[in-house]
C-alpha cells in the first residue's frame, strides 16, 4: 500500500495514475491499454495488484491513490466486480471513464452508467490511444476545478429564449409543446406531424444531471388515448433512437406515473399536470424517472 | 460571451473569396475557432492534427467540461470539420468525418458546412450519410454559414448545437438544413 503522503490531490504535480477496472475476459484489451498509457507516461494500476486482505481497504487505497478510474466493459460486460469498483470510484470522488471494446457494446451499458464518458476501442490504435489519454487528462483537469454537484437542483436562472414559430400538428401537440417551451425546454417537432409510426416531439430539458438523459422523446395522445399503445410505440422509438427517457402526454388532467421496462423510463402525464410544472419541479420529475430506471432490474 | 460582431462579419464576408481549398478552409476554421473558443466550459485544444499515416486530418478538436458547457456532446473531445465551399457538403464528406470519429473511438463529430448539406432528395445525399452515421452510433451535428451569420453570443451557439442535436435524434437527419 502507498503511504498516505502519496494520496492524489488536485495539486499533485506528478505523473498521472490510472486505475483500470475490468473483468477477466477483457484482460487482452487491458494489456493493450496499459501499453498505450504507459507509453504516454501514465502509471497504471489494476485490482490484480490489490493482494492484501481486507480487499475493501486495499481497493479504496488503490483508488484514492489514482487520478482516474477506467472501467472496461467489453466481453466481460458489466461484471459485479467492475460495478463495485465504479461505485467505489464515485464514493472516493475519482473521475471515471468507460471503455468498451466495440460500438455495439454501448447499447448494453447499464442506464446507471449513462452519464459517464465513453471511449470505444474498436477504432484505429493510435487515434484511439490519443483520445483515451486526452479524455483521461480532461477528466483529471475538470476534477481539479470542481463545480457545483451535478445532481444539485437547477434553478430557473436561465430565462426561456424566444423560439421560432412552429407548425404544430394539432391542438393537443401545440398545448404540450407550449407547456414545455414555457419550462425553458428546446422543442423540436416531427414533420409531417400526426404520422403513424412517427414520433411527435423531442425535447431538451435544461439542467438535467447528465447530458445523456436528453433529448426526451414525447408522444402526444388524442382525446381518447390508448395509453398502452402509445407507450409501446414510444418504447420502439426510444430503442431505435437510443434514448433513456420518454413521455406520453395525454389530453387530460391525470397525475404522473413512471413506466419502467426494458431499460427505458416512460412518463405518463396529463397535459394539465404538465402545465402546472415549473422547470425545477419538472427536472425533479425527470430525476425521479432516472432514479427508478437506474435501480430497475435489468 | 458576446462575440465581436465586426470580426464575425469580416470573417463571413471573406469566406467566399477565391483561394486554394486549404486557404479557404483555414478562413472558416479561424471563424469556428473563435466562436467555439468562446463557449463557456469549452476550448479548442488542438488544430490541424494528422493521423500517423498523414491520411486523415482533423481541422479542430473541441474539448468541453460537460458539467459546465451545456453542450449536447457525450464525448469530451469532439473533432470539427470545416467545409468552406460554395457547394453543399457531400455525402462523401459526411462519411469522411464519420470515419474520423469512429477511428478515434468517439461518437460525436461537428461539421461546419458553409453551404449546408447536399440533398435531401438526392439519392446518396449528405442527409442520407448523416442518417447512416447515426445508425452506426455516430452523431454528426451540422451547422452552416447562415447559422454562423446569425449567432451573436456563445449562448446562441450552444442553443443552436442543442437544437440541431435534438433534431438529429428525432429525425435522423436535419429538416432545417
Interface residues (C-beta under 8 A of the other chain):
Chain A: X103 X106 X117 X118 X119 X120 X121 X122 X123 X124 X126 X127 X128 X130 X131 X132 X134 X135 X138 X139 X142 X147 X150 X161 X186 X188 X190 X191 X199 X201 X202 X203 X204 X206 X211 X212 X214 X215 X217 X241 X242 X243
Chain B: X45 X51 X52 X63 X65 X66 X67 X68 X70 X71 X72 X73 X74 X75 X76 X77 X100 X102 X103 X104 X105 X106 X107 X136 X137 X159 X162 X163 X165 X166 X167 X169 X170 X171 X175
